[in-house]
Amino acid sequence: MKKDKKTLPEGVPAENVYENTHVLLYVFYAIAVASVVLLLVNQ
């Protein structure tokens, strides 16, 4: 799924193309799920 430099908009470097999910995204999802669980348990 690698993009060519030709298909990128002008001014967008090739380094800005991400092919994998960032680790922080998983961390934020885990925090969100944990906070909902804590809200439900502490009712």
Helices and strands as residue ranges (DSSP letters): G 5-7, G 14-16, H 23-41
